[in-house]
Amino acid sequence: MQSIIPIEQIERRIYLIRGHKVMLDIDLAALYGVTTKRLNEQVKRNRGRFPEDFMFQLTPDEAEHLRSQIATSNKGRGGRRYSPYVFTEYGAVMLSSVLNSPVAVETSVKIARAFVRLREMISTHKDFAQKLQELERKTQGHDVHIRNIFRAIRQLVAGPKKSTPRIGFKP
């Protein structure tokens, strides 16, 4: 089966909220090809399948902060009346069993791959950051050493100081 949704498009819809990588219910509904209302209805009907580490509802402050970052509509102009639900990797994959359609199954596989790719990128960046810190520790004292080397080179080039006799009367 040909890929309908590129993984990069899914990766752009993954946010970091409360220390968890999550996706919004509206984004998941679009990916699964259902309305947000239907998605949330199915989740409420199958609440036992979605513990707190699978999904949670945003606080009004979190929703407002997110709204300003991703430019969703305002409450007074047709926006949502309730704070959105967000789903962790496990919750996003669990949605495919609740929605139970071929599109949902294919999409859940892509979502799982996007989360795994993101996790791999983060671990690569951690390795890179650790190597950079090691380099900084190693080179931290190099500036002082280089200054001392240049000072020594200048002294060698200038040669030994010649003592000049003092002018004037010597008792």
LOLUM-489801 format. One record per residue (C-alpha): x, z, y; residue number from 1. Coordinates in steps of 0.05 Angstrom, whole numbers, plus 5000, padded with zeros to 4 digits. Example, Ala and Ser with C-alpha at 12.3 -4.5 7.8 and 13.67 -1.06 7.14 Angstrom:
TORGU, c1, c3, c2, seq
TORGU, 5246, 5156, 4910, 1
TORGU, 5273, 5143, 4979, 2
***
This chain:
TORGU, c1, c3, c2, seq
TORGU, 5000, 5000, 5000, 1
TORGU, 5027, 4980, 5068, 2
TORGU, 5042, 5034, 5119, 3
TORGU, 4986, 5038, 5171, 4
TORGU, 5015, 5093, 5215, 5
TORGU, 5090, 5095, 5229, 6
TORGU, 5123, 5162, 5215, 7
TORGU, 5152, 5163, 5285, 8
TORGU, 5081, 5164, 5313, 9
TORGU, 5065, 5225, 5270, 10
TORGU, 5130, 5260, 5290, 11
TORGU, 5111, 5254, 5364, 12
TORGU, 5048, 5293, 5349, 13
TORGU, 5083, 5353, 5320, 14
TORGU, 5090, 5411, 5369, 15
TORGU, 5125, 5478, 5366, 16
TORGU, 5075, 5533, 5378, 17
TORGU, 5086, 5607, 5363, 18
TORGU, 5149, 5588, 5326, 19
TORGU, 5113, 5541, 5279, 20
TORGU, 5114, 5465, 5276, 21
TORGU, 5041, 5446, 5280, 22
TORGU, 4994, 5388, 5294, 23
TORGU, 4930, 5391, 5335, 24
TORGU, 4862, 5382, 5302, 25
TORGU, 4847, 5322, 5348, 26
TORGU, 4912, 5287, 5327, 27
TORGU, 4900, 5300, 5253, 28
TORGU, 4828, 5275, 5259, 29
TORGU, 4853, 5210, 5290, 30
TORGU, 4905, 5202, 5235, 31
TORGU, 4854, 5216, 5179, 32
TORGU, 4803, 5170, 5211, 33
TORGU, 4749, 5222, 5223, 34
TORGU, 4721, 5256, 5285, 35
TORGU, 4749, 5323, 5306, 36
TORGU, 4680, 5353, 5297, 37
TORGU, 4676, 5330, 5224, 38
TORGU, 4747, 5354, 5210, 39
TORGU, 4732, 5423, 5238, 40
TORGU, 4666, 5426, 5199, 41
TORGU, 4702, 5412, 5134, 42
TORGU, 4754, 5465, 5150, 43
TORGU, 4700, 5517, 5164, 44
TORGU, 4664, 5499, 5099, 45
TORGU, 4729, 5509, 5061, 46
TORGU, 4757, 5568, 5101, 47
TORGU, 4788, 5598, 5038, 48
TORGU, 4836, 5540, 5033, 49
TORGU, 4864, 5552, 5103, 50
TORGU, 4898, 5620, 5110, 51
TORGU, 4933, 5638, 5176, 52
TORGU, 4998, 5606, 5154, 53
TORGU, 4961, 5540, 5145, 54
TORGU, 4922, 5539, 5211, 55
TORGU, 4904, 5580, 5271, 56
TORGU, 4865, 5572, 5335, 57
TORGU, 4902, 5570, 5401, 58
TORGU, 4890, 5622, 5454, 59
TORGU, 4859, 5597, 5519, 60
TORGU, 4928, 5605, 5554, 61
TORGU, 4963, 5565, 5499, 62
TORGU, 4909, 5512, 5503, 63
TORGU, 4916, 5507, 5578, 64
TORGU, 4991, 5502, 5574, 65
TORGU, 4986, 5448, 5521, 66
TORGU, 4933, 5411, 5561, 67
TORGU, 4980, 5407, 5621, 68
TORGU, 5037, 5382, 5577, 69
TORGU, 4999, 5327, 5540, 70
TORGU, 4950, 5310, 5595, 71
TORGU, 4884, 5320, 5560, 72
TORGU, 4819, 5322, 5599, 73
TORGU, 4797, 5382, 5639, 74
TORGU, 4741, 5429, 5615, 75
TORGU, 4695, 5410, 5672, 76
TORGU, 4702, 5336, 5660, 77
TORGU, 4681, 5328, 5588, 78
TORGU, 4739, 5366, 5556, 79
TORGU, 4733, 5413, 5497, 80
TORGU, 4693, 5477, 5502, 81
TORGU, 4734, 5513, 5449, 82
TORGU, 4808, 5521, 5440, 83
TORGU, 4836, 5472, 5390, 84
TORGU, 4858, 5489, 5320, 85
TORGU, 4929, 5474, 5300, 86
TORGU, 4953, 5461, 5229, 87
TORGU, 5021, 5475, 5199, 88
TORGU, 5051, 5427, 5149, 89
TORGU, 5014, 5461, 5092, 90
TORGU, 4948, 5459, 5129, 91
TORGU, 4956, 5386, 5147, 92
TORGU, 4968, 5368, 5074, 93
TORGU, 4910, 5413, 5051, 94
TORGU, 4863, 5373, 5096, 95
TORGU, 4870, 5313, 5050, 96
TORGU, 4838, 5351, 4993, 97
TORGU, 4782, 5375, 5038, 98
TORGU, 4768, 5306, 5069, 99
TORGU, 4778, 5272, 5001, 100
TORGU, 4785, 5199, 5020, 101
TORGU, 4839, 5147, 5004, 102
TORGU, 4860, 5145, 5077, 103
TORGU, 4866, 5221, 5077, 104
TORGU, 4911, 5221, 5016, 105
TORGU, 4957, 5167, 5044, 106
TORGU, 4959, 5200, 5112, 107
TORGU, 4976, 5268, 5082, 108
TORGU, 5036, 5238, 5047, 109
TORGU, 5060, 5209, 5112, 110
TORGU, 5049, 5275, 5148, 111
TORGU, 5089, 5312, 5095, 112
TORGU, 5146, 5261, 5102, 113
TORGU, 5145, 5269, 5178, 114
TORGU, 5151, 5345, 5173, 115
TORGU, 5208, 5338, 5123, 116
TORGU, 5244, 5288, 5168, 117
TORGU, 5236, 5335, 5226, 118
TORGU, 5264, 5393, 5185, 119
TORGU, 5324, 5350, 5165, 120
TORGU, 5337, 5331, 5238, 121
TORGU, 5334, 5404, 5259, 122
TORGU, 5383, 5424, 5204, 123
TORGU, 5430, 5368, 5225, 124
TORGU, 5427, 5392, 5297, 125
TORGU, 5442, 5463, 5275, 126
TORGU, 5504, 5439, 5237, 127
TORGU, 5526, 5400, 5298, 128
TORGU, 5515, 5459, 5345, 129
TORGU, 5555, 5504, 5298, 130
TORGU, 5613, 5455, 5296, 131
TORGU, 5611, 5449, 5372, 132
TORGU, 5615, 5525, 5379, 133
TORGU, 5675, 5526, 5332, 134
TORGU, 5709, 5473, 5374, 135
TORGU, 5695, 5512, 5438, 136
TORGU, 5725, 5575, 5407, 137
TORGU, 5787, 5537, 5386, 138
TORGU, 5798, 5504, 5453, 139
TORGU, 5779, 5564, 5497, 140
TORGU, 5852, 5585, 5510, 141
TORGU, 5879, 5514, 5516, 142
TORGU, 5871, 5511, 5592, 143
TORGU, 5919, 5569, 5602, 144
TORGU, 5969, 5539, 5553, 145
TORGU, 5966, 5471, 5587, 146
TORGU, 5978, 5502, 5656, 147
TORGU, 6039, 5539, 5628, 148
TORGU, 6066, 5474, 5598, 149
TORGU, 6059, 5437, 5664, 150
TORGU, 6092, 5495, 5702, 151
TORGU, 6151, 5492, 5653, 152
TORGU, 6156, 5416, 5660, 153
TORGU, 6158, 5421, 5736, 154
TORGU, 6213, 5473, 5732, 155
TORGU, 6253, 5427, 5685, 156
TORGU, 6244, 5367, 5731, 157
TORGU, 6262, 5407, 5793, 158
TORGU, 6325, 5432, 5760, 159
TORGU, 6357, 5500, 5770, 160
TORGU, 6350, 5532, 5838, 161
TORGU, 6413, 5525, 5879, 162
TORGU, 6432, 5587, 5917, 163
TORGU, 6449, 5570, 5988, 164
TORGU, 6496, 5615, 6026, 165
TORGU, 6465, 5654, 6082, 166
TORGU, 6486, 5634, 6151, 167
TORGU, 6510, 5687, 6198, 168
TORGU, 6558, 5745, 6204, 169
TORGU, 6576, 5783, 6141, 170
TORGU, 6605, 5852, 6151, 171
***
